[in-house]
Amino acid sequence: QHVAVASPLRGARPHRAAVASRPGMPERTVNSTVVNRVLTNAVMKAAVGSLVYIPACFVFRGHGMRSLCGGLGMGFGAGLAWAQGDMFLRNPQAVPMPQDFFTEAAAVQNSISARIQRLLGAHRK
């Protein structure tokens, strides 16, 4: 199950398309569904992290600090998604696989809708 991957520095080398978690544990193949869900999770969390730019516009005057805050938020979001994907690959029984884009978007929409309903309900009382 080796695939030759061309490298500009060292020529072709074998690359294994399986992940070994711990000694004695069976290898799990990383397929396109897992990669798609992990990368989608990383992009979504980086996008949410980039929203730190908005309060940075009120706090900082310079464009550099605003951009730094946006970049830090994106980095933290992508890092959190990377850690979640890594934990899933190491312990798939303990950590659920990240959902696909449409399921995550529906969950966020339902969460925001419920929060707005709670706020409006508390305001009307």
Secondary structure, DSSP 8 states (H G I E B T S, - for coil): -EEEEEETTTEEEEEE-EE--STTS--EE--HHHHHHHHHHHHHHHHHHGGGHHHHHHH-SSHHHHHHHHHHHHHHHHHHHHHHHHHHHH-TTTS-----HHHHHHHHHHHHHHHHHHHHHHHH-
